[in-house]
Amino acid sequence: MNMENSEEAMRMTVARNIALYRKAHKDTQLDLARKLNYSDKSVSKWERGEGMPDVFILSQIAQLYGVTVSNLIGEVEPPKKDNPYLHLYILVLSVALVFVLATVLFAAFTIAAVPFRAWLFYVYAVAVAAVVCVVFTSLWWGILWQGIAVSVLIWSAGVCLFLSLPLPNLQLLFLICAALQVMLILWELFRWSRSRRGF
């Protein structure tokens, strides 16, 4: 009986804390659900104490709101002030760093008169920046932005290979890119429909 009581108390504590941090960051239940790729019904259920997210989802919520899992399951600390642009700043700075490195390589190869088309470093930088975007959108944003980032990666990687490899019929690479794009769209639609159903 004590165990049941403590489990219920834990559920209610988690429910209260999720709602507290969500509201402190001005998120609706739907906003939080989209960030987690879950349905708003699931979030509502958690906040009513009728269910509890697993440890992985708790860690995602904690990361979103700049707290620890311990904060969610234990004592409530004052919510940290949210900077809605912080993630965007980090992403922009990371992408800018990629292009700074491309510029350094371009300048070094040009000054040293290396027999290489140094402008290709900027093309490669687009693909590397796309990888950076895939990582950060997976951490911080929803399905739409992840899909856009992966799409840019697919096509920029295709362009990099097309411009770099001296092979015949290399334009067929873009057929592969198109097939991957269709697969990506289908996969993202599947994820979206799954999250809407709360699975």
Buried (B, 14 or more C-beta within 10 A) or exposed (E): EEEEEEEEEBBEBBBBBBBBBBEBBEBEBEBBBBBBBBBBEBBBBBBEBEEBBEEEBBBBBBEBBBBBBEBBBEEEEEBEEBEEEEBEEBBEEBBEBBBEBBEEBBEEBEEEEEEEEBEBBEBBBBBBBBBBBBBBBEBBBBBEBBBBBBBBBBBBBBBBBBEEEEEEEBEEBBEEBEEBBEEBEEEBEEBBEBBBEBE
